[in-house]
Amino acid sequence: MEPYLPKERLFSRLKSFSVLWLFAAILAGIIVCAVYVFSSPERTSVTAVISYNYDGVDRGFDPNGYSFDPAGEITCDDVITAAGQSLGIAFSEDDIERIRTSMRITGSVPSGAIENLTAYTTVFEDDEVSMTNESVERYYFPSQYQVALNYRQAGYSASDGKLLLGAILTAYRDYFMNYYGYNAEMEHTIQSIDYSDYDYSQAIDVLDNSLTSLRSFIARLYDLDHTRFVSSETGYSFSDLLQAIDTVRTEDFSWVKSYIDSNNMTKDRAELINYYRYRLKNEERSLTALQERLVTLNGLIESYVKTQAIILGIGRDSANYAATSQDESSYSFTQDAYMYDYLINARVSCQTSITATEQTISLYETRINRLSAATSQGSPAIVESSLQQVDDMIKRLVAETKQTATEFFQIRLGSYYQVIGDVSSGIGPVAVIRNNLVVLALVEALIFGIFVLCSVISVLRDGPGSAVRRRGRSGFRRKRSAAAKHVPVSAPERDTL
């Protein structure tokens, strides 16, 4: 009996369908390539690669140690608006939103890094390794990003899109320098306050707050500086600026303050006394609240009971493993209590605040008594001249701090953010097809699979006996033809012929 699916019949059917398969494969390849060439964003996008290089970027932190979001920073309103202004274009809110949605920022995750991070998981099963790979890729923070702008979606030509992306990256560099560099808000806050609007003693407090803010900012820069940076413009290091502020505070500032206090200098005695009385009442109310809080904290601490952990051990007879009561033992210890530690720290902080408040109350009472008991004896001209001198020193220190910090951040942040290479135009059709060869191969494999499946189905539909029947009918016709050729002819018929 002939096999159900002979190779000869299958190969014959595949050969008969080969022309149709070849046509379908070529047509599918053309369609796939055309779809990717004309619809791929890579064809209508301009791209650039940026790189971050500072401690903490590999852990997802910005230069200040907080969570880092490069995509959110690059596509923020300030950056896009500044980029438009550099090109002489005033973007509307719709323009900004359209440009933002046309941009794509993707991080580059090296495969080697993922393999190194997951090498230790190879002792587990394959599914556990793949899950670990996905987890590592999710929590891996790259240092390089590709920034792409789909200029067609944004409504620009290829040349204009290239200029726009370059302007955005330049604007982001300035944004990066300003945001993570010099604190301009601190400068504006100090310069916006006019001490002449206050009384002499209040002006002292205002100037003291300005010096405190400036010193805190310089101290933070001093902690960031590990090379003892010296400005080429001012000739100062951050240590020099800190020393200058301390000198102003201990010498000039202290002299003016002592002159005002010792001579009861004021612009309006009655108004200043009322002001001190108002501040005194507020401090007394704060002191009452702090004392009540301290009583509550003391009560909670005294009544707090820490959790006891007890471990029981039971000995066993070595002969029959039966539990013996004389071998029973236990061990107990006190567990760490987060709430108890919190209460202790809160009590210490409350006691510190009470002491500071009591000192402030004593200061206000002394000032009120002194202003009420004696008149001013000093010279207002000396006070105003001294205050003006202190204010000029503070402004000069702010200007020198700005220049020194700007140079420091230009050097420090200049290596933190870099654009690698120039902005490149959209890739060509050959590159698009090369990038999508996997999809093209899958489509061709699917076409070939359909071709083989159709050939097999066609052979199966003929049935196992179809070949025998066809061969039988063709043999019968050959026999009849041969019989017709050799039919015997009688003698009369031959004579007739």
Secondary structure, 3 states (H helix, E strand, C coil): CCCCCCHHHHHHHHHHHHHHHHHHHHHHHHHHHHHHHHHCHHHHEEEEEEEECCCCHHHCECCCCCECCHHHHHCCHHHHHHHHHHCCCCCCHHHHHHHHHCEEEEECCCHHHHHHHCHHHHHCCHHHHHHHHHHHHHHCCCCEEEEEEEHHHHCCCHHHHHHHHHHHHHHHHHHHHHHHCCCHHHHHHHHHCCHHHCCHHHHHHHHHHHHHHHHHHHHHHHHHCCCCCECCCCCCEHHHHHHHHHHHHHHHHHHHHHHHHHCCCCCCHHHHHHHHHHHHHHHHHHHHHHHHHHHHHHHHHHHCCCCEEEEEECCECCCCCCECHHHCEEEEEECCCHHHHHHHHHHHHHHHHHHHHHHHHHHHHHHHHHHHHCCCCCCHHHHHHHHHHHHHHHHHHHHHHHHHHHHHHHHHHHCCEEEEEEEECCCCHHHHHHHCHHHHHHHHHHHHHHHHHHHHHHHHHHCCCHHHHHHHHHHHHHHHHHHHHCCCCCHHHHHHC
